[in-house]
């Protein structure tokens, strides 16, 4: 039986129009995150007629910050999340596009 890699670990468009995308590390820097994010934006704007979309990214992830900036997102806020990882709370950067 052929094995299929799990390239995209998460592709989420929440009811509040928040986008979260998680690509397996092996597939970083191949444009997959951009494609998935653009698809979710099209679903939000064209399919759901959303007025705006918010992306949630790790503020230390320079590639993700660059990607969302290139897609027209602007920084909204950075805050400590409720998520605990490796002995500390994870911070989230929120960015929006109209």
N, CA, C and O of each residue as an XYZ file, in Angstrom:
392
protein
N       0.835     -1.174      0.000
C       0.000      0.000      0.000
C       0.886      1.247      0.000
O       1.862      1.302      0.748
N       0.570      2.226     -0.807
C       1.348      3.446     -0.926
C       1.116      4.357      0.278
O      -0.018      4.538      0.722
N       2.194      4.924      0.796
C       2.110      5.840      1.921
C       2.005      7.275      1.403
O       2.738      7.666      0.495
N       1.099      8.052      1.978
C       0.921      9.446      1.587
C       1.415     10.335      2.718
O       0.925     10.229      3.842
N       2.381     11.213      2.437
C       2.894     12.079      3.497
C       1.842     13.086      3.931
O       0.992     13.504      3.144
N       1.915     13.458      5.175
C       1.005     14.479      5.698
C       1.718     15.819      5.589
O       2.444     16.230      6.494
N       1.501     16.485      4.474
C       2.195     17.736      4.167
C       1.613     18.885      4.984
O       2.349     19.630      5.631
N       0.317     19.021      4.952
C      -0.361     20.101      5.660
C      -0.943     19.534      6.946
O      -1.878     18.734      6.915
N      -0.384     19.955      8.077
C      -0.821     19.450      9.381
C      -2.102     20.129      9.847
O      -2.894     19.540     10.583
N      -2.301     21.371      9.415
C      -3.520     22.089      9.785
C      -3.800     23.151      8.727
O      -2.900     23.877      8.304
N      -5.046     23.229      8.311
C      -5.521     24.308      7.444
C      -6.897     24.677      7.974
O      -7.875     23.971      7.727
N      -6.970     25.769      8.693
C      -8.181     26.127      9.423
C      -8.676     27.507      9.021
O      -7.903     28.463      8.967
N      -9.937     27.600      8.747
C     -10.637     28.872      8.597
C     -11.783     28.812      9.585
O     -12.784     28.135      9.349
N     -11.634     29.525     10.695
C     -12.627     29.451     11.771
C     -13.869     30.262     11.424
O     -13.847     31.069     10.494
N     -14.959     30.048     12.172
C     -16.173     30.846     11.941
C     -15.942     32.353     12.106
O     -16.684     33.161     11.546
N     -14.914     32.728     12.876
C     -14.605     34.156     13.047
C     -13.605     34.645     11.996
O     -13.013     35.714     12.145
N     -13.422     33.855     10.932
C     -12.548     34.188      9.789
C     -11.079     34.275     10.185
O     -10.343     35.105      9.651
N     -10.649     33.434     11.110
C      -9.235     33.339     11.455
C      -8.611     32.190     10.685
O      -9.148     31.083     10.648
N      -7.473     32.468     10.073
C      -6.746     31.463      9.297
C      -5.558     30.955     10.106
O      -4.803     31.736     10.686
N      -5.405     29.632     10.133
C      -4.226     29.010     10.719
C      -3.787     27.906      9.772
O      -4.592     27.065      9.372
N      -2.510     27.910      9.416
C      -1.944     26.903      8.513
C      -0.672     26.355      9.161
O       0.166     27.120      9.639
N      -0.533     25.045      9.175
C       0.670     24.415      9.716
C       1.165     23.388      8.701
O       0.485     22.399      8.427
N       2.343     23.626      8.151
C       2.955     22.750      7.155
C       4.034     21.919      7.840
O       4.797     22.442      8.652
N       4.103     20.635      7.520
C       5.141     19.766      8.067
C       6.513     20.339      7.720
O       6.731     20.789      6.595
N       7.432     20.326      8.674
C       8.742     20.962      8.523
C       9.476     20.514      7.258
O      10.164     21.309      6.619
N       9.326     19.256      6.908
C       9.982     18.705      5.721
C       9.592     19.455      4.437
O      10.335     19.438      3.455
N       8.422     20.113      4.453
C       7.895     20.763      3.256
C       7.944     22.290      3.319
O       7.357     22.959      2.469
N       8.642     22.852      4.322
C       8.768     24.304      4.412
C       9.530     24.848      3.201
O      10.301     24.132      2.562
N       9.301     26.108      2.906
C      10.009     26.862      1.849
C       9.765     26.306      0.454
O      10.626     26.412     -0.418
N       8.597     25.714      0.242
C       8.238     25.193     -1.072
C       7.003     25.892     -1.646
O       6.512     25.509     -2.707
N       6.502     26.915     -0.950
C       5.330     27.643     -1.441
C       4.005     27.022     -1.052
O       2.953     27.534     -1.434
N       4.027     25.936     -0.303
C       2.789     25.242      0.063
C       1.971     26.081      1.034
O       0.752     26.181      0.897
N       2.636     26.686      2.015
C       1.930     27.541      2.972
C       1.230     28.694      2.285
O       0.103     29.041      2.636
N       1.898     29.289      1.306
C       1.292     30.392      0.546
C       0.059     29.906     -0.220
O      -0.982     30.563     -0.205
N       0.175     28.776     -0.878
C      -0.961     28.239     -1.645
C      -2.159     27.949     -0.747
O      -3.291     28.293     -1.085
N      -1.910     27.321      0.384
C      -3.001     26.977      1.302
C      -3.623     28.247      1.880
O      -4.846     28.351      1.976
N      -2.784     29.218      2.267
C      -3.300     30.471      2.813
C      -4.113     31.228      1.771
O      -5.182     31.752      2.086
N      -3.625     31.293      0.534
C      -4.380     31.959     -0.534
C      -5.720     31.270     -0.772
O      -6.730     31.942     -0.982
N      -5.743     29.947     -0.741
C      -6.987     29.202     -0.923
C      -7.977     29.544      0.190
O      -9.149     29.803     -0.080
N      -7.510     29.546      1.438
C      -8.393     29.880      2.557
C      -8.896     31.315      2.462
O     -10.039     31.596      2.822
N      -8.046     32.230      1.976
C      -8.487     33.612      1.775
C      -9.572     33.692      0.707
O     -10.547     34.428      0.861
N      -9.402     32.933     -0.379
C     -10.428     32.925     -1.435
C     -11.748     32.383     -0.903
O     -12.812     32.924     -1.204
N     -11.681     31.319     -0.114
C     -12.902     30.754      0.480
C     -13.575     31.808      1.357
O     -14.787     32.007      1.279
N     -12.779     32.482      2.196
C     -13.334     33.492      3.104
C     -13.962     34.660      2.346
O     -15.108     35.028      2.601
N     -13.204     35.241      1.413
C     -13.680     36.436      0.726
C     -14.689     36.140     -0.374
O     -15.738     36.781     -0.435
N     -14.393     35.188     -1.234
C     -15.267     34.912     -2.370
C     -16.434     34.005     -2.006
O     -17.573     34.249     -2.406
N     -16.141     32.956     -1.244
C     -17.188     31.997     -0.902
C     -18.081     32.449      0.234
O     -19.305     32.346      0.145
N     -17.474     32.953      1.310
C     -18.243     33.336      2.499
C     -18.545     34.829      2.560
O     -19.257     35.286      3.454
N     -18.004     35.585      1.613
C     -18.201     37.039      1.538
C     -17.768     37.741      2.826
O     -18.415     38.690      3.270
N     -16.669     37.269      3.423
C     -16.133     37.874      4.645
C     -15.641     39.290      4.355
O     -15.112     39.565      3.278
N     -15.819     40.172      5.312
C     -15.341     41.550      5.174
C     -13.852     41.646      5.494
O     -13.163     42.533      4.989
N     -13.354     40.738      6.329
C     -11.943     40.737      6.692
C     -11.537     39.329      7.124
O     -12.379     38.478      7.408
N     -10.225     39.112      7.164
C      -9.663     37.826      7.558
C      -8.494     38.105      8.501
O      -7.775     39.090      8.335
N      -8.311     37.237      9.486
C      -7.222     37.371     10.448
C      -6.341     36.134     10.347
O      -6.847     35.014     10.277
N      -5.025     36.330     10.340
C      -4.069     35.222     10.369
C      -3.415     35.195     11.741
O      -3.034     36.236     12.276
N      -3.288     34.008     12.303
C      -2.613     33.830     13.588
C      -1.287     33.142     13.313
O      -1.265     32.037     12.771
N      -0.176     33.782     13.680
C       1.156     33.216     13.427
C       2.025     33.353     14.672
O       1.759     34.171     15.553
N       3.059     32.541     14.719
C       4.064     32.628     15.769
C       4.908     33.866     15.472
O       5.475     33.962     14.384
N       5.009     34.817     16.406
C       5.759     36.039     16.116
C       7.253     35.806     15.900
O       7.952     36.702     15.426
N       7.751     34.624     16.238
C       9.162     34.298     16.003
C       9.384     33.627     14.652
O      10.526     33.373     14.269
N       8.313     33.340     13.932
C       8.419     32.653     12.649
C       8.528     33.700     11.535
O       7.523     34.164     10.996
N       9.760     34.054     11.210
C      10.021     35.111     10.224
C       9.442     34.784      8.848
O       8.963     35.676      8.147
N       9.487     33.504      8.459
C       8.955     33.114      7.147
C       7.439     33.332      7.093
O       6.920     33.837      6.097
N       6.735     32.957      8.153
C       5.280     33.151      8.185
C       4.921     34.626      8.206
O       3.979     35.048      7.534
N       5.664     35.414      8.973
C       5.414     36.853      9.015
C       5.613     37.476      7.637
O       4.828     38.325      7.214
N       6.664     37.053      6.940
C       6.933     37.550      5.597
C       5.831     37.130      4.630
O       5.402     37.917      3.786
N       5.379     35.889      4.757
C       4.329     35.375      3.876
C       3.048     36.184      4.028
O       2.468     36.621      3.033
N       2.600     36.388      5.272
C       1.321     37.097      5.440
C       1.444     38.566      5.055
O       0.488     39.161      4.557
N       2.612     39.149      5.282
C       2.826     40.531      4.846
C       2.727     40.610      3.325
O       2.121     41.536      2.785
N       3.322     39.642      2.640
C       3.264     39.594      1.183
C       1.863     39.374      0.635
O       1.583     39.704     -0.517
N       0.976     38.811      1.467
C      -0.410     38.594      1.054
C      -1.312     39.764      1.438
O      -2.525     39.710      1.235
N      -0.718     40.822      1.993
C      -1.494     42.024      2.296
C      -1.967     42.149      3.732
O      -2.729     43.063      4.046
N      -1.535     41.254      4.612
C      -1.921     41.354      6.013
C      -1.116     42.452      6.701
O       0.023     42.722      6.320
N      -1.697     43.073      7.698
C      -1.020     44.072      8.525
C      -1.118     43.639      9.980
O      -2.129     43.070     10.391
N      -0.068     43.906     10.767
C      -0.022     43.525     12.174
C      -1.164     44.180     12.946
O      -1.412     45.377     12.800
N      -1.852     43.398     13.759
C      -2.935     43.900     14.600
C      -2.503     43.877     16.065
O      -2.628     44.884     16.762
N      -1.994     42.731     16.538
C      -1.582     42.629     17.938
C      -0.711     41.398     18.146
O      -0.680     40.492     17.313
N      -0.008     41.382     19.266
C       0.749     40.211     19.692
C       0.387     39.978     21.156
O       0.431     40.906     21.964
N       0.030     38.737     21.498
C      -0.361     38.448     22.869
C       0.045     37.040     23.257
O       0.319     36.192     22.408
N       0.078     36.813     24.558
C       0.338     35.476     25.072
C      -0.911     34.642     24.876
O      -2.009     35.073     25.228
N      -0.755     33.453     24.319
C      -1.906     32.576     24.107
C      -2.129     31.707     25.336
O      -1.375     31.783     26.306
N      -3.157     30.889     25.290
C      -3.451     29.934     26.359
C      -2.680     28.641     26.166
O      -2.744     27.749     27.012
N      -1.950     28.529     25.058
C      -1.238     27.291     24.727
C       0.097     27.209     25.455
O       0.878     28.160     25.421
N       0.364     26.102     26.103
C       1.593     25.856     26.861
C       2.459     24.904     26.060
O       1.982     23.848     25.644
N       3.727     25.251     25.831
C       4.609     24.406     25.038
C       6.023     24.479     25.581
O       6.580     25.567     25.731
N       6.600     23.337     25.873
C       7.990     23.264     26.353
C       8.277     24.197     27.533
O       9.309     24.868     27.561
N       7.372     24.236     28.495
C       7.610     24.990     29.718
C       7.299     26.474     29.660
O       7.662     27.214     30.574
N       6.637     26.920     28.609
C       6.262     28.332     28.531
C       5.013     28.522     27.681
O       4.651     27.660     26.880
N       4.365     29.662     27.869
C       3.218     29.981     27.037
C       3.690     30.427     25.655
O       4.729     31.073     25.520
N       2.931     30.081     24.658
C       3.248     30.451     23.279
C       2.622     31.815     23.005
O       1.488     32.076     23.407
N       3.359     32.675     22.327
C       2.813     33.974     21.931
C       2.251     33.869     20.517
O       2.768     33.128     19.682
N       1.194     34.617     20.267
C       0.552     34.649     18.952
C       0.577     36.066     18.408
O       0.365     37.033     19.140
N       0.833     36.171     17.147
C       0.774     37.450     16.445
C      -0.479     37.413     15.586
O      -0.681     36.478     14.812
N      -1.311     38.422     15.722
C      -2.545     38.496     14.952
C      -2.369     39.559     13.872
O      -1.929     40.673     14.154
N      -2.711     39.212     12.646
C      -2.614     40.150     11.529
C      -3.897     40.059     10.721
O      -4.471     38.977     10.588
N      -4.351     41.173     10.184
C      -5.606     41.189      9.447
C      -5.462     41.797      8.071
O      -4.543     42.570      7.797
N      -6.394     41.427      7.214
C      -6.455     41.997      5.863
C      -7.924     42.292      5.570
O      -8.808     41.507      5.913
N      -8.169     43.435      4.930
C      -9.540     43.815      4.550
C      -9.783     43.498      3.101
O     -10.875     43.743      2.590
